[in-house]
Amino acid sequence: MSQTTPVTVDLSQAPATVVEALRRIRTVENHGCTFLDNANKPTFFSHAALYRAAEVRAQALLGLGLTRGDRVAMVLSQPQDFVITFLGALLAGVVPVPMFPPLSFGKLDAYAESAVSILEVAGARIIVTDKALSSVLWQVVPKVSTLKDLVVVESLDAGKKATGELPEITAADLAFLQFTSGSTSAPKGVMVTHKSLVANCWAIATEGMGLEVGSDVAISWLPLYHDMGLIGFVITPLMKGVDVVFIPTLSFVKRPSIWLQTLHDFKGTVTFGPNFAFALATKRASEKDLATWDLSSVRIIGSGAEPINANVMFEFVERFAQCGLKPGVPMPAYGMAEATLAMSFAAVGEDLPVLLLDAETFRREGRVVTPDDDALSLAFVSCGKPFSKHGICVIDAEGNVLGEDREGELVFSGPSLTDGYWKNPEATAEVFRTIVGGGDTIWLRTGDLGFVHDGNVFITGRSKDLIILNGRNHHPQTIEWSVAEIDGVRKGNVVAFSRPGKESEELVVVAETRADPPADLKETIIAAVADRLSLKVTDVVLLGAGQLPKTSSGKLQRRKTREQYLAGELGGEGVRTLGATGEKLTVARHLARSLLGRATHAASKVFNRPS
Amino acid sequence: MEAMELIKAAITAVDTSKASKLAGLKPETEIRDLGLDSVATMEMVGYLEEKLDVQFSDEVMVRINTFGDLVSLIEKNRA
């Protein structure tokens, strides 16, 4: 029997742990992971080879003196290093703490500071990094009390190895800590157990994407230190033994066309990206790319981790239609680290579901009603339905459950719930809790505002950021979106919030400006917000590029911006923004027409369409 | 092409709106002051790598702050 003879493995049932998922495909030689390096050179590891490499890495980690349950920080920018080390840690029962590498020019001090705080909270004993990054990481080692050593991945397997049996891993065991790039300053590590991982990954692989070994090829450039890349593309494909091709994140950022080029090269069927990546891919594809690429194999391009802009999805589909891209491939999804990864998925291959609703009723009463032709309307993209055995509902401020078509905070429950935050029972108790009339069931308070329509989940904003002016609720995105369109303002770099005024809350806008902004920019902003949204801006603060506080993944930190504003200390370190989106106010019939105009090329399902 | 000219071409390729600022670029100008977002900044690096047929390592990149630093890096990689 030759080595490449396919081995038939029964993967019809969910495994108990990720370790079991890996073990049951450890004889498979004809499917596995392909890792592209920085020069785009592929290295293939069959699942059998991947298992062997992970086993060696497991013994090497134990050989460093790590024992079961110890935390090992991983700062690895090459997917091959990351995946093998991560799986090795799982086999060893050591708890990986994936961390983001320094990715851009300068800002080393800010990087070191946030790395130190994650390492401290995690109580990491060892950092595994690569040669190139080690000189940067060495400077944080003396600042973290629990750290014993820094190890370079290139020399790990050649070092001392443990020789004993690898431990038995059970479903209740902690698999890894996922640090969230939340908007507060103290990092929180989500405790992801094997049980929640398998529950979520199995649901994604089966109900969510219908993955099939042999016919499916998953492609990902997503950072592996974030849940969407790690859980979605490292662990989920293992459930069904599906092939994956990993592109280094930096390769995508440097040359965005590599994403679709790889889909073409490997006949990819499944991939994911945040909203901004769709926009970037659309913008950067050359005529030559369009003439060469065959994207007809693609079934799913999931969109998550960022508010979804329907127009960006439509432009993407239109642009690549000539490459054979099917119109139904963009697939909205909703998730968060506290729920392991995914909470809801739109149906595969379905037209992009857009809901139009009456802006005034929604703002005033938080109710979803069909807009009249001439009414101001809002458009939201559906994020689909929760998986079976899971539930999403909407609650009001007192924790009472609201029915369909009512806006409130989204709460989530089911076997994908994680165990809460590492060594932070207060934060855990605040977010994982019971709801009124819900018995003992624990629900995750997402902090997201939204509603359910026809069983579909729609996200409308973050409840913590809600701006209440004169008794009416306003999502900061609406205001930020309007300001971002003004000449001289850096798109996606605007924060709106309220401050306590004499009688009521007052609106403040903080915006980064382009070089040499117009002298009357403040006045223009005030006039534009008054004109478009009928809101009064009481104060405008203009900042230079990169001065708004952002998370490591580039999300605007509204609360931090507000805190800094109130403390009179705006400015300082900033990272990139992934591009903001939000609601755009348009008269219903115009909005419906523009969406349906798109729909002639890129099919879309517009609910509640006015005649 | 001179290193600074190459950088200007790279910036223009990723963000045409920066054209008016290019004349004023000095070696001591901090790259982030140009106001490119970080994806555009990395795209600019990608353009330079392609033109020079090199790969800048992650470790080298994080130590670069000004256009002068970037010019030295380009010249070093050409040598």
Chai-1 contact restraints between the chains, C-beta under 6 A:
chainA,res_idxA,chainB,res_idxB,connection_type,confidence,min_distance_angstrom,max_distance_angstrom,comment,restraint_id
A,N38,B,Q55,contact,1.0,0.0,6.0,A-B,restraint_1
A,S77,B,D58,contact,1.0,0.0,6.0,A-B,restraint_2
A,P102,B,V62,contact,1.0,0.0,6.0,A-B,restraint_3
A,S104,B,S38,contact,1.0,0.0,6.0,A-B,restraint_4
A,F105,B,I31,contact,1.0,0.0,6.0,A-B,restraint_5
A,F105,B,I64,contact,1.0,0.0,6.0,A-B,restraint_6
A,G106,B,N65,contact,1.0,0.0,6.0,A-B,restraint_7
A,L108,B,V62,contact,1.0,0.0,6.0,A-B,restraint_8
A,A132,B,S57,contact,1.0,0.0,6.0,A-B,restraint_9
A,A132,B,D58,contact,1.0,0.0,6.0,A-B,restraint_10
A,A132,B,E59,contact,1.0,0.0,6.0,A-B,restraint_11
A,L133,B,D58,contact,1.0,0.0,6.0,A-B,restraint_12
A,L133,B,E59,contact,1.0,0.0,6.0,A-B,restraint_13
A,V136,B,V62,contact,1.0,0.0,6.0,A-B,restraint_14
A,V253,B,V39,contact,1.0,0.0,6.0,A-B,restraint_15
A,V253,B,M42,contact,1.0,0.0,6.0,A-B,restraint_16
A,K254,B,M42,contact,1.0,0.0,6.0,A-B,restraint_17
A,K254,B,V45,contact,1.0,0.0,6.0,A-B,restraint_18
A,K254,B,G46,contact,1.0,0.0,6.0,A-B,restraint_19
A,R255,B,G46,contact,1.0,0.0,6.0,A-B,restraint_20
A,R514,B,G35,contact,1.0,0.0,6.0,A-B,restraint_21
A,A515,B,K21,contact,1.0,0.0,6.0,A-B,restraint_22
A,A515,B,G35,contact,1.0,0.0,6.0,A-B,restraint_23
A,A545,B,G35,contact,1.0,0.0,6.0,A-B,restraint_24
A,G546,B,R32,contact,1.0,0.0,6.0,A-B,restraint_25
A,R576,B,D37,contact,1.0,0.0,6.0,A-B,restraint_26
A,R576,B,S38,contact,1.0,0.0,6.0,A-B,restraint_27
